[in-house]
Amino acid sequence: MPIRRLPPGAEYDPNRLLDAIIARLRLKNDAALSRVLEVAPPVISKIRHNTLPIGATLLLRMHEESEFSIRELRELMTRPQGAGPALAA
């Protein structure tokens, strides 16, 4: 099975995904998100700081809780070329 790569010119941006899920679920912050996803708060922090990738299990959990499709989640994980730097929340 081939490894999926980012589209040309796109950049990995997990913050965009986490912020979208927080907004969709009307959560207050990352701590609330970690409780909903049933992961320790440092996991969310490490994802936000690009020290831990979003694994398949967590992606499925995000799908189950947010009802975003897997395709939508994958698209939210990238910032298209020319979209500028990610804004701090």
NORNOR-V493693 format. One record per residue. D_LAST is the distance of its C-alpha to the last C-alpha in Angstrom with 1 decimal. Layout:
# NORNOR-V493693
d_last=D_LAST
d_last=D_LAST
This chain:
# NORNOR-V493693
d_last=36.4
d_last=34.5
d_last=31.1
d_last=28.5
d_last=26.8
d_last=23.9
d_last=25.2
d_last=26.4
d_last=23.7
d_last=20.8
d_last=18.3
d_last=16.9
d_last=13.2
d_last=12.6
d_last=8.8
d_last=9.9
d_last=12.4
d_last=10.7
d_last=8.2
d_last=11.6
d_last=13.5
d_last=11.5
d_last=11.9
d_last=15.5
d_last=16.4
d_last=14.9
d_last=13.6
d_last=12.0
d_last=10.1
d_last=10.9
d_last=14.2
d_last=15.2
d_last=14.5
d_last=16.6
d_last=19.3
d_last=19.5
d_last=19.8
d_last=22.1
d_last=20.7
d_last=20.2
d_last=16.8
d_last=17.2
d_last=17.6
d_last=14.0
d_last=13.0
d_last=15.6
d_last=14.5
d_last=10.9
d_last=12.9
d_last=15.5
d_last=18.2
d_last=19.1
d_last=19.6
d_last=19.3
d_last=22.9
d_last=25.1
d_last=25.4
d_last=21.7
d_last=21.4
d_last=24.3
d_last=22.8
d_last=19.7
d_last=22.2
d_last=24.3
d_last=21.6
d_last=19.6
d_last=22.7
d_last=21.1
d_last=23.9
d_last=23.8
d_last=24.0
d_last=20.9
d_last=19.0
d_last=20.4
d_last=19.4
d_last=15.8
d_last=15.9
d_last=16.8
d_last=15.6
d_last=18.7
d_last=20.5
d_last=19.8
d_last=16.3
d_last=15.0
d_last=12.4
d_last=9.1
d_last=6.3
d_last=3.8
d_last=0.0
